[in-house]
């Protein structure tokens, strides 16, 4: 019989709210020359309907002894509420007040099929782009940039539509 070493916890979303949770991973010192200090990993979850509410159970595969840092994104009709949390032992501690975050807005009114948002998917700048209507990540299309001699990515963003993009950086 297999032993499961992970942890799980549940939250309940009210009607019209969709929550996704990311675990923040810190890169080991020996890899900091090649990779960013922090990366994020979206937690898998299962869900069940309880009346008008949605109960989501999130799974952390490798709980850390000193805790797992979490970014909790709750998508509503016209806003995103951002909280941070810590999974420590069998308890999830969530900030009482959302912390202020610096952000920029991407928006286009040009009539075109898509807008290209470029970034390098080599983990030097790990940006996560989310469609707030579906809460799914916008995956990049990879291509080879002959001018810079590197693999890059383009995300197709539709005009007249909002997207939520974030990255984890060290405060300087």
Order of alpha helices (4+ residues) and beta strands (2+ residues): beta-beta-beta-beta-beta-beta-beta-beta-beta-beta-beta-beta-beta-beta
